[in-house]
Amino acid sequence: MRSEFKLLKTLANNPKTRFHENNIHELGNYNADIEDLVEEGLIRIEKMSENGRIYKYYKITLKGYELLKDLKIRDWQFWITIAVLVISLASLAFQIIR
């Protein structure tokens, strides 16, 4: 899932860009991950003909953006929870030491 998240972030950071299939592979080893993301509707493939040859281009979908947004919110919630726990423990330790 980590490489899938990285790929989604890369596509999301370049919303006006369609990534050519060769460029996707330069970003990392995403072969199996791409198929999963397409099946889940998180990215889409656009096929275009260039010089008589068909190429695949990848673009993030609205569902992909929504997943990234949800993951970012959960990430912030996790770190806020950790910060609250650390502050609570520090306060408790301070009261015990007194």
N, C-alpha and C positions, 0 to 999 in steps of 0.2 A: 504493500500500500504506500510505502514511503516514496518509491519512484513514481507511482501513479500521481500522488499529491504534487510532486515536483513538476511533473509534466503538465498537470492542470494549471499550476501556478505560472509556468512559463507561457502557456497559451493565454491565460488570463491577463498577464502583464503586457501582452501584445495583441489587444483585441481587434485591431484592424488588419492584423497579419494572418495570412493562412500559411501554415508551415508545410513546405514541400516534404515529401516522404524522406528524401535524403537528409534534409535538415533535422528532422525528428530523430533520426538514427545518430546524428552527430551529437545530439544533446545527451544521449545515453542509450543504454540497451533497453528499449521499451517495447520490443516486439510483442510479447505476451500481454503486457500491460495495455497496449493500444486496443487490442481486441476486447479486453474486459471493459475499458472505458467506453468504447463504441456500443457494446451490447447494453451497457447500463444507461446509455443516452447522455453521457457526460461530455463526449466530444463527437464531432461528426466528420465524415470523410466526404470531401468534394473531389470528384474525378474530373479532370480537364485534359483536353487533348492539346499537345504541343508538338509541333513538327511530326505529326502522324503517330505520336506515341501518347499513351494515356498515363497521366501521373496522378498520384493521390496527394491531396492537401488536407491538413487537419485543422480544425477550428473548434474552440470550446463552445458548448451550448449553454443556454440559460440554466438548465439543470446543473451543469458543471459549475457555473458561477455561484448558484445557490448552495451547493455542497461546500465550496471553498469558504463562503461566508459563514456557514454553520460551523465548520471546523475551526475557523478563526475565533468565533464567539466561544466555543467550548474550550479552546486553548486559553483565552483570557480568563474564563471562569475558573479553570484549573489553577492558574497562577495566582489569581486573587484569593482563592481558597487556601493555597499554600501560604501566602503572605499573612492572612488572618490567623492561621494556625501558629505560625512562627511568632507573631506578635502576642498571641494568647499564651504561648509557652514561655516567652520571655517575661511577660507580666506575672505569670504564676511563679516562675523561678525567682523573680525579684521579691515577691511577697514571702516566699519561703526563706530567702536569705535574710530578710529583715527580721 
